[in-house]
Amino acid sequence: MTTDQILLFLLTGGVLVFLVWGRFRYDLVAFGALAIGAVAGLIPNDQVFSGFGHPAVVIIALVLIVSRGLSRSGAIELLARKLLSASHGLRTHIGLMGGISAVLSTIMNNVAALALLMPIDIQAARRAKRSPAVTLMPLSFASILGGMVTLIGTPPNIVIATFREDALGEPYSMFDFSPVGIAVSLAGVLFVTLIGWRLIPVDRSRRDTGQELSELIDFIYEARLTEGSDLVGQTLESLFPVAEDCEVNVLGLVRRGQRVRGSSSGEELKKSDLIVLEGTPEAIERLFGQTDLDYATNRDEEKPGVRSVVEVVVPAGSRIVGRSAMDVRLLYRHGAALIGVSRKGKRTYQRLRRLKIEAGDILLLQGQEGDLETTVQWLGALPLAGRGIEFVQRSKAWKAISIFAVAIVAASTGIVYLPVALAAAVVAYVVLDVIPLSELFDAVEWPVIVLLASMIPIGAALEASGGTALIAQTIVSWTGGLPTVAVLVILMVITMTLSDILNNVATALIAAPIAIDIAAQLNANPDAFLMGVAVAASCAFLTPIGHKNNTLILGPGGYRFGDFWRMGLPLEILVLVVSVPAILVFWPL
């Protein structure tokens, strides 16, 4: 083993450790590793930033923009609403939502497909008085499965396709993933529809669903006394009876900017006090209607006009993750007040405006209706049902669909190079105002772009040093005497495990060159191993951190970290059982 190989292994291992630790955002970790590799001379100067111009990076960015355009057009939302009905039984609803989600994920990024359907699913759960936990996980898993079907459905497929071009001289086309992907998706969606949803913890999803739904959307609020309030001079305890009637918990007091420690029930209320409450948005509104209380916004900074409320879920990569409302100056810059936070059923004892927001939190924002849309988009948050705001332009639905269809047909038939076709679609979307120019770059998930662009040169350096060949040789040595198909299965299991704890793009970047080298050493078809990696890298069903879709549903579904493996583990086993024979048929070893 050479010195360069040792250093690159240490660098790559360090990246994996920091990604699993999660203390720092993954794009910062990857870019930091790129800088270290460049300074150490492990990556040639002319290759350090080559990843930012790599076709995989360009395609992913363009797909995200096109997905935003399809989302804003409203065609998909309208289709989903026509197909879905509150009269459908639970299993029928899960099957329809899962099928629609999987189909949408074949033509757009699967994160965008989930973002379109999640509010609809939550609305259906509320109308049916059942917990959204029963349906959100099947919906998320179905969207991940559908992304396996086409080149643009999920970033790992794009990575694998462009890696094949670098290694073998020709990339995969739009539908090369379809034979295996369709088989896996059909089996997976049938599983989550017929069996999988029953595996979600019974004590959290099958109890008194009406009551549980209320529990899942409880928020923490800070309320102020209105001018001339009769509560001034009374004890906090005097508020308890009316609060109990409204199904609101009174948690304590904030005085002079600090929570009052210990029991505060006997404290006399002062004009400047803030009262900490816990309850659903509906319950809080009932309480405010019966008492001299209001949301604790800063009246000097609050803009005049009709107030509106929006309920949003915070995805990984949002501007506010790891920061507080005060840090991003939410009220001062945007006129939007953070009036409630729900965090997977956990109570918080910090001031709301100082609370560090986490991915998966549900926020209740208040402000002028015209400002809230801009604020939510700026935060990178996802509006939920009931209090949401419409982002769609339904009159432009057919324009968006037609432009996208022309681009896909042109790319699939080889008339135009895929990145060029997608770029032309983006230009058309902007010219026709399907996507406003001001939102163009907001549609791109820049942390994913930086991660991918940073890891590509590191992976190339590891491959050039012979490091990936060494790993492949080690795997082949450990599996000596086993059939080639067994080696393929082992590689897929390793890739699946990595994908459950790492970003799926990073997993594909690490596993793809190893797959090529293993195939070379076994004199096997490299396409079979690349397809195995493509399927396995997309299978992040055991944890809420392996795939962004799982992170998105964590808060709205009220899930715990350990809830995912119950349905995810048998699903990953099913994927192996279905995908390996399909690979052997369509990409023989």
C-alpha positions as MATLAB code, in Angstrom:
seq = 'MTTDQILLFLLTGGVLVFLVWGRFRYDLVAFGALAIGAVAGLIPNDQVFSGFGHPAVVIIALVLIVSRGLSRSGAIELLARKLLSASHGLRTHIGLMGGISAVLSTIMNNVAALALLMPIDIQAARRAKRSPAVTLMPLSFASILGGMVTLIGTPPNIVIATFREDALGEPYSMFDFSPVGIAVSLAGVLFVTLIGWRLIPVDRSRRDTGQELSELIDFIYEARLTEGSDLVGQTLESLFPVAEDCEVNVLGLVRRGQRVRGSSSGEELKKSDLIVLEGTPEAIERLFGQTDLDYATNRDEEKPGVRSVVEVVVPAGSRIVGRSAMDVRLLYRHGAALIGVSRKGKRTYQRLRRLKIEAGDILLLQGQEGDLETTVQWLGALPLAGRGIEFVQRSKAWKAISIFAVAIVAASTGIVYLPVALAAAVVAYVVLDVIPLSELFDAVEWPVIVLLASMIPIGAALEASGGTALIAQTIVSWTGGLPTVAVLVILMVITMTLSDILNNVATALIAAPIAIDIAAQLNANPDAFLMGVAVAASCAFLTPIGHKNNTLILGPGGYRFGDFWRMGLPLEILVLVVSVPAILVFWPL';
ca = [
       0.000    0.000    0.000;
       1.479    3.336   -1.069;
       1.612    6.526    1.000;
      -0.954    8.215   -1.253;
      -3.327    5.289   -0.823;
      -2.994    5.395    2.955;
      -3.616    9.146    3.071;
      -6.618    8.919    0.734;
      -8.079    6.068    2.780;
      -7.664    8.183    5.912;
      -9.240   11.178    4.186;
     -12.192    9.156    2.883;
     -12.585    7.408    6.229;
     -12.601   10.785    7.954;
     -15.360   11.969    5.635;
     -17.437    8.876    6.488;
     -16.921    9.393   10.226;
     -17.985   13.030   10.089;
     -20.984   12.238    7.893;
     -22.185    9.580   10.328;
     -21.514   11.865   13.303;
     -23.646   14.572   11.741;
     -22.167   17.390   13.796;
     -21.279   19.355   10.659;
     -23.331   19.643    7.485;
     -22.323   17.134    4.818;
     -21.409   19.713    2.172;
     -18.980   21.407    4.584;
     -17.424   18.045    5.433;
     -16.957   17.105    1.774;
     -15.617   20.510    0.733;
     -13.257   20.530    3.712;
     -11.943   17.114    2.711;
     -11.448   18.369   -0.856;
      -9.408   21.300    0.424;
      -7.306   19.025    2.642;
      -6.695   16.640   -0.262;
      -5.612   19.525   -2.496;
      -3.266   21.032    0.115;
      -1.741   17.611    0.782;
      -1.062   17.142   -2.935;
      -3.339   14.106   -3.161;
      -5.546   15.778   -5.784;
      -3.886   17.509   -8.776;
      -4.513   21.250   -8.941;
      -6.233   21.020  -12.324;
      -8.659   18.440  -10.912;
      -9.588   20.054   -7.578;
     -12.708   21.807   -8.841;
     -13.433   19.552  -11.807;
     -16.422   18.108   -9.987;
     -18.336   21.369  -10.271;
     -18.416   20.961  -14.053;
     -19.079   17.233  -13.997;
     -22.166   16.147  -15.996;
     -23.673   14.433  -12.939;
     -23.597   17.672  -10.978;
     -25.102   19.663  -13.851;
     -27.861   17.103  -14.465;
     -28.877   16.944  -10.788;
     -29.076   20.741  -10.555;
     -31.181   20.947  -13.736;
     -33.477   18.105  -12.644;
     -34.174   19.930   -9.384;
     -35.112   23.106  -11.276;
     -37.349   21.201  -13.695;
     -38.984   19.438  -10.741;
     -39.739   22.820   -9.181;
     -41.353   23.895  -12.437;
     -43.543   20.794  -12.561;
     -44.486   21.368   -8.947;
     -45.415   25.017   -9.504;
     -47.519   24.152  -12.541;
     -50.046   22.320  -10.371;
     -50.812   19.571  -12.901;
     -49.580   16.783  -10.651;
     -51.372   18.125   -7.603;
     -54.657   18.348   -9.497;
     -54.223   14.817  -10.818;
     -53.551   13.491   -7.322;
     -56.579   15.263   -5.858;
     -58.854   13.805   -8.542;
     -57.605   10.288   -7.914;
     -57.790   10.533   -4.129;
     -60.943   10.593   -2.065;
     -61.727   10.591    1.642;
     -64.131    7.723    0.945;
     -61.276    5.359    0.085;
     -60.324    2.788    2.677;
     -56.916    2.942    4.312;
     -55.305    0.236    2.202;
     -56.737    1.703   -1.013;
     -55.496    5.153   -0.015;
     -51.985    3.847    0.693;
     -51.946    1.955   -2.604;
     -53.100    4.973   -4.625;
     -50.748    7.400   -2.900;
     -47.849    4.960   -3.179;
     -48.547    4.278   -6.852;
     -48.890    7.971   -7.730;
     -45.748    8.788   -5.746;
     -43.738    6.057   -7.481;
     -44.907    7.147  -10.947;
     -44.145   10.812  -10.257;
     -40.686    9.878   -9.002;
     -39.851    8.354  -12.371;
     -40.247   11.694  -14.145;
     -39.064   14.106  -11.457;
     -36.781   14.091   -8.444;
     -38.298   11.823   -5.791;
     -37.880   14.471   -3.070;
     -40.015   16.864   -5.136;
     -42.609   14.125   -5.690;
     -42.935   13.590   -1.936;
     -43.098   17.339   -1.330;
     -46.096   17.516   -3.701;
     -48.016   14.630   -2.165;
     -47.229   14.915    1.546;
     -49.642   17.810    2.241;
     -52.400   15.929    0.377;
     -51.738   12.803    2.446;
     -51.837   14.764    5.709;
     -55.124   16.405    4.694;
     -56.601   12.969    3.955;
     -55.442   11.715    7.372;
     -57.078   14.651    9.137;
     -60.349   14.206    7.255;
     -60.352   10.483    8.085;
     -59.382   11.222   11.733;
     -56.387    8.906   11.603;
     -52.744    9.432   12.366;
     -50.572   10.531    9.406;
     -47.946    8.135   10.787;
     -49.860    5.256    9.184;
     -49.518    6.625    5.644;
     -46.514    8.958    5.487;
     -43.854    6.253    5.773;
     -45.363    4.126    2.958;
     -45.594    7.299    0.869;
     -41.937    8.156    1.462;
     -40.749    4.620    0.709;
     -42.823    4.464   -2.480;
     -41.315    7.715   -3.740;
     -37.816    6.333   -3.121;
     -38.688    3.119   -4.968;
     -40.103    4.993   -7.961;
     -36.910    6.990   -8.333;
     -35.047    3.804   -9.297;
     -36.927    3.467  -12.580;
     -35.323    6.225  -14.672;
     -32.085    8.116  -14.960;
     -33.504   11.351  -13.545;
     -35.605    9.824  -10.761;
     -32.874    9.848   -8.138;
     -29.325   11.298   -7.910;
     -27.582    7.901   -7.442;
     -28.761    6.826  -10.911;
     -27.290    9.988  -12.414;
     -24.010    9.359  -10.586;
     -23.872    5.732  -11.761;
     -24.679    6.713  -15.366;
     -21.976    9.348  -15.611;
     -19.488    7.098  -13.828;
     -20.125    4.426  -16.444;
     -19.315    6.993  -19.131;
     -15.988    7.753  -17.453;
     -15.128    4.084  -16.898;
     -16.581    2.349  -19.958;
     -16.974    5.141  -22.488;
     -20.750    5.362  -22.654;
     -23.342    6.453  -20.055;
     -26.619    4.753  -19.268;
     -29.595    6.168  -21.143;
     -32.851    7.434  -19.648;
     -34.560    4.044  -19.433;
     -31.655    1.618  -18.954;
     -32.586    1.495  -15.269;
     -36.233    0.709  -16.015;
     -36.305   -3.119  -16.317;
     -34.809   -3.666  -12.870;
     -36.322   -0.510  -11.386;
     -39.886   -1.353  -12.444;
     -39.647   -4.853  -10.967;
     -38.336   -3.495   -7.659;
     -40.843   -0.626   -7.539;
     -43.852   -2.817   -8.236;
     -42.853   -5.328   -5.593;
     -42.018   -2.595   -3.092;
     -45.251   -0.625   -3.564;
     -47.316   -3.822   -3.269;
     -45.446   -4.640   -0.061;
     -46.007   -1.264    1.616;
     -49.686   -1.352    0.509;
     -50.554   -4.857    1.656;
     -48.151   -5.550    4.515;
     -45.658   -2.785    5.226;
     -47.978   -0.200    6.827;
     -49.082   -2.816    9.360;
     -45.493   -3.036   10.631;
     -45.430    0.593   11.792;
     -45.445    0.412   15.640;
     -49.019   -0.396   16.667;
     -48.892    1.553   19.918;
     -48.095    4.740   17.993;
     -50.239    4.452   14.879;
     -53.313    2.298   15.563;
     -54.707    3.689   18.815;
     -57.455    6.321   19.157;
     -56.454    7.965   15.900;
     -58.385   11.169   16.393;
     -56.680   11.809   19.718;
     -53.296   10.727   18.376;
     -53.573   13.101   15.444;
     -54.014   15.956   17.917;
     -50.992   14.769   19.854;
     -48.860   14.697   16.740;
     -49.523   18.344   15.922;
     -49.131   19.885   19.383;
     -46.994   23.019   19.335;
     -45.236   25.072   21.968;
     -46.341   28.742   21.969;
     -45.546   31.940   23.775;
     -48.600   34.154   24.408;
     -48.703   37.768   25.597;
     -51.382   39.589   27.543;
     -53.400   41.989   25.417;
     -53.767   45.668   26.309;
     -55.997   46.100   29.377;
     -56.115   42.366   30.036;
     -58.103   41.305   33.108;
     -55.461   38.635   33.724;
     -52.934   41.213   34.975;
     -52.624   40.761   38.734;
     -54.188   37.292   38.696;
     -52.171   34.136   39.223;
     -51.145   31.889   36.364;
     -53.195   29.162   38.038;
     -56.387   31.134   37.344;
     -55.850   30.416   33.627;
     -55.828   26.631   34.137;
     -59.618   25.908   34.010;
     -60.302   27.695   30.716;
     -57.078   26.296   29.231;
     -58.127   22.775   30.221;
     -61.543   23.289   28.608;
     -59.739   24.327   25.395;
     -57.374   21.300   25.611;
     -54.322   23.521   26.095;
     -51.523   22.885   28.596;
     -50.105   25.866   30.484;
     -46.385   25.134   30.830;
     -44.999   28.230   32.547;
     -43.984   31.873   32.379;
     -41.344   33.967   30.643;
     -40.403   37.067   32.637;
     -37.764   39.591   31.603;
     -36.669   37.282   28.804;
     -36.130   34.197   31.004;
     -38.288   31.186   31.823;
     -39.423   31.259   35.476;
     -37.847   28.220   37.098;
     -39.802   25.839   39.297;
     -43.547   25.988   39.776;
     -44.954   29.256   38.448;
     -48.644   28.509   39.006;
     -48.834   30.900   41.960;
     -47.052   33.763   40.194;
     -49.041   36.954   39.681;
     -49.215   37.893   36.008;
     -47.639   41.152   34.876;
     -48.310   43.116   31.713;
     -44.931   42.189   30.193;
     -45.115   38.456   30.994;
     -45.256   35.783   28.319;
     -47.224   32.603   29.006;
     -45.859   29.326   27.603;
     -48.601   27.091   26.182;
     -48.819   23.698   24.499;
     -51.620   22.574   22.198;
     -52.878   22.253   18.671;
     -53.310   25.385   16.546;
     -57.091   24.967   16.764;
     -57.007   24.653   20.562;
     -54.808   27.737   20.907;
     -57.198   29.743   18.748;
     -60.095   28.659   20.987;
     -58.161   29.740   24.077;
     -57.261   33.120   22.603;
     -60.918   33.624   21.702;
     -61.940   33.133   25.333;
     -59.129   35.024   27.093;
     -57.122   38.226   26.841;
     -54.182   36.466   25.175;
     -52.543   36.749   21.755;
     -49.438   35.465   19.976;
     -46.241   36.893   21.452;
     -45.022   38.723   18.355;
     -43.119   41.979   18.623;
     -45.784   44.609   17.969;
     -43.206   47.216   16.998;
     -41.766   45.021   14.245;
     -44.979   43.340   13.113;
     -46.285   44.663    9.801;
     -49.868   45.946    9.641;
     -52.459   44.062    7.644;
     -54.397   40.809    7.697;
     -52.484   38.095    9.495;
     -52.244   34.570    8.174;
     -50.687   31.393    9.546;
     -48.729   28.695    7.715;
     -47.651   25.319    9.050;
     -44.350   24.069    7.564;
     -41.969   21.158    8.003;
     -38.237   21.876    8.044;
     -36.187   19.624    5.712;
     -32.455   18.998    5.976;
     -30.626   21.842    4.260;
     -33.161   24.506    5.200;
     -31.654   27.901    6.041;
     -32.959   27.694    9.586;
     -31.593   24.237   10.499;
     -29.165   24.661   13.385;
     -30.222   28.288   13.818;
     -32.968   30.109   15.651;
     -35.614   32.557   14.459;
     -33.531   35.265   16.091;
     -30.383   34.100   14.268;
     -32.041   34.418   10.839;
     -33.868   37.602   11.953;
     -37.105   36.087   10.743;
     -39.416   38.790   12.050;
     -37.179   41.762   11.249;
     -36.294   40.696    7.691;
     -39.505   39.034    6.578;
     -42.211   40.204    8.969;
     -42.934   36.559    9.866;
     -43.177   35.485   13.493;
     -42.391   31.990   14.763;
     -45.411   31.327   16.988;
     -45.171   27.566   17.473;
     -42.778   24.613   17.234;
     -43.524   20.890   17.224;
     -40.586   18.520   17.613;
     -41.589   14.846   17.392;
     -43.722   15.142   20.523;
     -40.891   16.540   22.681;
     -41.387   19.614   24.814;
     -38.849   22.387   24.716;
     -37.989   24.667   27.603;
     -36.108   27.282   25.599;
     -37.491   30.574   24.335;
     -39.078   29.996   20.935;
     -37.141   32.732   19.198;
     -33.872   31.311   20.590;
     -34.656   27.654   19.943;
     -32.224   25.993   17.502;
     -34.393   24.434   14.813;
     -33.748   20.834   13.725;
     -34.569   19.014   10.486;
     -38.001   17.431   10.855;
     -39.389   20.171   13.134;
     -42.807   21.579   12.287;
     -43.034   25.360   12.566;
     -46.059   27.603   12.800;
     -45.327   30.956   11.150;
     -47.519   34.024   11.293;
     -47.410   37.088    9.075;
     -49.080   38.857    6.204;
     -50.450   36.401    3.672;
     -48.490   37.965    0.817;
     -45.205   37.760    2.733;
     -45.522   34.183    3.987;
     -45.003   32.547    0.589;
     -41.725   34.403    0.122;
     -40.660   33.603    3.681;
     -41.348   29.869    3.357;
     -39.473   29.696    0.048;
     -36.546   31.649    1.518;
     -36.351   29.239    4.443;
     -36.500   26.226    2.127;
     -39.385   24.784    4.184;
     -42.342   22.700    3.007;
     -45.915   23.943    3.644;
     -48.269   21.415    5.178;
     -52.023   21.034    4.888;
     -54.674   23.082    6.586;
     -52.747   26.314    7.005;
     -50.665   26.073    3.869;
     -50.272   28.527    1.007;
     -50.570   27.716   -2.667;
     -47.411   27.843   -4.761;
     -48.998   26.544   -7.953;
     -49.859   28.237  -11.231;
     -52.436   25.821  -12.625;
     -52.922   27.795  -15.835;
     -49.373   26.847  -16.851;
     -49.687   23.131  -16.190;
     -49.783   22.032  -19.817;
     -46.904   24.332  -20.743;
     -44.723   22.737  -18.062;
     -45.722   19.196  -19.022;
     -45.238   19.770  -22.760;
     -41.796   21.337  -22.362;
     -40.655   18.547  -20.070;
     -42.014   15.829  -22.389;
     -40.213   17.307  -25.403;
     -36.948   17.459  -23.447;
     -37.245   13.833  -22.278;
     -38.126   12.521  -25.744;
     -35.248   14.457  -27.316;
     -32.780   13.136  -24.751;
     -34.100    9.558  -24.817;
     -33.890    9.307  -28.609;
     -30.360   10.706  -28.669;
     -31.304   13.866  -30.551;
     -29.963   16.084  -27.772;
     -27.510   15.407  -24.948;
     -29.500   15.050  -21.708;
     -27.948   18.037  -19.854;
     -28.566   20.224  -22.921;
     -32.199   19.072  -23.159;
     -32.792   19.794  -19.485;
     -31.038   23.159  -19.772;
     -33.311   24.092  -22.683;
     -36.352   23.097  -20.592;
     -35.159   25.320  -17.747;
     -34.713   28.275  -20.105;
     -38.219   27.718  -21.481;
     -39.650   27.557  -17.951;
     -38.063   30.899  -17.108;
     -39.096   32.586  -20.372;
     -42.709   31.405  -19.940;
     -42.646   32.320  -16.230;
     -43.327   28.768  -15.075;
     -40.448   29.456  -12.692;
     -39.744   33.094  -11.790;
     -36.128   34.037  -12.339;
     -35.914   35.017   -8.662;
     -36.633   31.382   -7.672;
     -34.381   29.701  -10.210;
     -31.411   29.085   -7.948;
     -33.561   28.493   -4.879;
     -34.760   25.287   -6.546;
     -31.241   23.818   -6.445;
     -30.196   21.932   -3.323;
     -26.769   23.499   -3.087;
     -25.530   21.303   -0.201;
     -26.086   18.218   -2.401;
     -24.338   19.928   -5.327;
     -21.320   20.858   -3.200;
     -21.191   17.358   -1.705;
     -21.196   15.697   -5.107;
     -18.783   18.172   -6.710;
     -16.357   17.771   -3.785;
     -16.489   13.980   -3.594;
     -15.957   13.399   -7.332;
     -12.276   14.557   -7.335;
     -11.610   12.662   -4.089;
     -13.076    9.495   -5.603;
     -11.113   10.007   -8.805;
      -7.876   10.406   -6.833;
      -8.599    7.247   -4.836;
      -9.273    5.356   -8.043;
      -6.150    6.748   -9.773;
      -4.000    5.726   -6.801;
      -5.245    2.158   -7.029;
      -7.167    2.450   -3.783;
     -10.520    1.281   -5.133;
      -8.836   -1.650   -6.854;
      -7.271   -2.573   -3.501;
     -10.681   -2.503   -1.794;
     -12.165   -4.606   -4.587;
      -9.296   -7.079   -4.330;
      -9.884   -7.360   -0.585;
     -13.603   -8.049   -1.067;
     -12.876  -10.638   -3.765;
     -10.292  -12.243   -1.486;
     -12.698  -12.416    1.457;
     -15.379  -13.946   -0.756;
     -13.016  -16.360   -2.491;
     -14.761  -19.505   -3.697;
     -18.235  -17.935   -3.610;
     -20.259  -17.649   -6.824;
     -20.105  -14.288   -8.589;
     -23.762  -13.654   -7.802;
     -22.966  -14.041   -4.088;
     -20.279  -11.355   -4.398;
     -22.847   -9.110   -6.083;
     -25.277   -9.637   -3.198;
     -22.576   -8.892   -0.618;
     -21.643   -5.661   -2.433;
     -25.304   -4.637   -2.496;
     -25.724   -5.342    1.222;
     -22.639   -3.247    2.014;
     -23.942   -0.426   -0.210;
     -27.400   -0.570    1.401;
     -25.837   -0.346    4.850;
     -23.782    2.692    3.856;
     -26.818    4.346    2.278;
     -28.779    4.021    5.525;
     -26.219    6.101    7.389;
     -24.749    8.305    4.639;
     -26.140   10.534    1.933;
     -27.145    8.277   -0.979;
     -25.097   10.359   -3.434;
     -21.959    9.875   -1.347;
     -22.700    6.155   -1.142;
     -22.984    5.865   -4.929;
     -19.727    7.769   -5.414;
     -17.888    5.442   -3.047;
     -19.382    2.157   -4.261;
     -19.407    2.686   -8.049;
     -15.640    2.471   -8.684;
     -15.385   -0.499   -6.318;
     -18.105   -2.260   -8.326;
     -16.181   -1.731  -11.570;
     -12.961   -3.083  -10.068;
     -14.696   -6.134   -8.546;
     -16.269   -6.949  -11.916;
     -12.871   -6.631  -13.600;
     -11.211   -8.986  -11.123;
     -14.011  -11.541  -11.481;
     -14.185  -11.156  -15.283;
     -17.874  -10.352  -14.830;
     -20.208   -7.907  -16.542;
     -19.570   -4.475  -14.942;
     -23.118   -3.392  -15.769;
     -24.524   -6.014  -13.422;
     -22.461   -4.652  -10.530;
     -23.210   -1.014  -11.400;
     -26.935   -1.764  -11.502;
     -26.623   -3.518   -8.153;
     -24.992   -0.408   -6.666;
     -27.643    1.861   -8.238;
     -30.463   -0.136   -6.621;
     -28.707   -0.544   -3.275;
     -27.647    3.114   -2.978;
     -31.283    4.152   -3.278;
     -32.430    1.740   -0.563;
     -32.257    3.912    2.548;
     -35.212    2.523    4.474;
     -33.767    1.752    7.910;
     -33.192    5.264    9.263;
     -34.616    8.780    8.902;
     -31.189   10.135    7.937;
     -30.327    7.948    4.954;
     -32.669    9.723    2.550;
     -34.059   13.242    2.611;
     -37.597   11.925    2.121;
     -37.421   10.065    5.416;
     -36.212   13.210    7.166;
     -39.134   15.170    5.710;
     -41.750   12.838    7.217;
     -40.053   12.492   10.604;
     -41.802   15.432   12.268;
     -45.226   15.336   10.538;
     -45.478   11.592   11.158;
     -44.346   11.842   14.760;
     -41.873    9.017   14.150;
     -38.975    7.972   16.323;
     -35.575    7.025   14.906;
     -36.211    3.330   15.544;
     -39.581    3.220   13.772;
     -38.145    3.041   10.263;
     -36.384   -0.320   10.382;
     -39.606   -2.170   11.236;
     -40.953   -1.681    7.742;
     -37.602   -0.822    6.151;
     -35.731   -4.045    6.943;
     -38.189   -6.463    5.292;
     -38.458   -4.006    2.391;
     -34.680   -4.005    1.867;
     -34.682   -7.819    1.971;
     -37.496   -7.830   -0.601;
     -35.512   -5.448   -2.819;
     -32.579   -7.873   -2.770;
     -34.823  -10.856   -3.520;
     -36.416   -9.093   -6.505;
     -33.529   -7.052   -7.889;
     -30.818   -9.714   -8.029;
     -32.781  -12.091  -10.343;
     -33.874   -9.082  -12.424;
     -30.250   -7.983  -12.805;
     -29.252  -11.516  -13.824;
     -31.961  -11.510  -16.519;
     -31.431   -8.034  -17.973;
     -27.696   -7.581  -17.233;
     -26.289  -11.134  -17.192;
     -23.070  -11.710  -15.284;
];
